[in-house]
């Protein structure tokens, strides 16, 4: 153990403990600190025993244990606990010290903290960490942003402990961690990661539902489909665990069928949706995934409505194997849309907050270690490497081709779901976005006419240059005065 620690980690819950063990396993000396000191003692006596980990029982001893510049990583509950702890640290910090928040903080908080600590000469890093308990211990995906002056000091530790992707020689050397960008950019990217996670999970659940309720398949039969999909472009961690879950038996029966169908959520999907609304980015798939969880929570109402409100009888008379192939295409099409929307949101944030982001590098940070890891991310990286300013992922030739191949099956599935009354909110919202995005002439002309009719909001004309605004006295009763607000 070195005389002075390379870094301190504050917060000995599931993430903090495992990150410390990961750091120690990579040769770093770590100081462990927790608000409730007894957790430090039991950690040192247990999992941290005989490792390059020392404990601290006060903020003073924590800071005294660190080599310069001092790096203090918070792995505490996000929100007020982070601000409270920074307040406690501040009187003891020197210029150039580095405070890292590795929790699930909101990116606006990281914007604020980067600025306020920066005024005091303290370097702030807001780092999204994904991968849960196992990832933290064995290699998470880490998305750091904040004050770029901190990065050279933090980089060796973060890149050593992060998950790795194979390089061109097949060696696991490429870290799933790189500098994301200024201020809250790291936490923004982590937030979108979590939103995409909501979408990926819901898409899979919709595939399961239609196989169960329309095709009448058992958990074992559905499991076999997911097992096959592991070998396709859909291959991902979430497809893998779905296959495992469907295979899991309790008393000889699939446990999944005994689990109550009400989904919980911790809020990061909602933040992604709310942020998309603020920034005016159509993020329909993730929005629907959040609302699907909200709808699932209305269990009692749904049970009552199931007998009170009728719908079509579910009948399937086609070829199951063909339908399952169509379903694979539906999942693929929806997944492409979800990532296209997620990256569009990140691109809009980059423009709004003046962050310089490397989208291919973001795809690589999600390639391993995190919940949305999948082979698909390699193609996203290639797309942005070819065209760093790509407006929308669907325009990349690889994804465009894949959408062309997928859309017939995708439409067949949505048609069957609609005719048979099977709810597929994400996969159908994705198809609507896909069709809307590729429609040169949307009905917003009529919408603008409606706005002008009732609110004199004005409109632009197809036969006039952009930027010229017109108002019509539609009824002959209104005046010619138009509203000054025109938002596109
Ligand atoms: P929790 O989110 O459960 O937080 C527990 C830790 O926060 C304990 O060490 C607790 O200290 C400390 N804490 C609290 Br609560 N209030 C505090 C305060 N005012 N001052 C100082 N410490 C305080 O732990 P976690 O699940 O390990 O997650 C840590 C962070 O990482 C969170 O932001 C979480 O959202 C994020 N994250 C979690 C996961 C996951 O899978 N769990 C994955 C990715 C990211 P105490 O022992 O004294 O109560």
Boltz pocket constraint, residues with backbone or C-beta under 6 A from the ligand:
constraints:
  - pocket:
      binder: B
      contacts: [[A, 10], [A, 11], [A, 12], [A, 13], [A, 14], [A, 15], [A, 16], [A, 34], [A, 35], [A, 36], [A, 39], [A, 75], [A, 76], [A, 77], [A, 78], [A, 80], [A, 81], [A, 82], [A, 84], [A, 85], [A, 102], [A, 103], [A, 104], [A, 105], [A, 129], [A, 130], [A, 131], [A, 132], [A, 133]]
      max_distance: 6.0
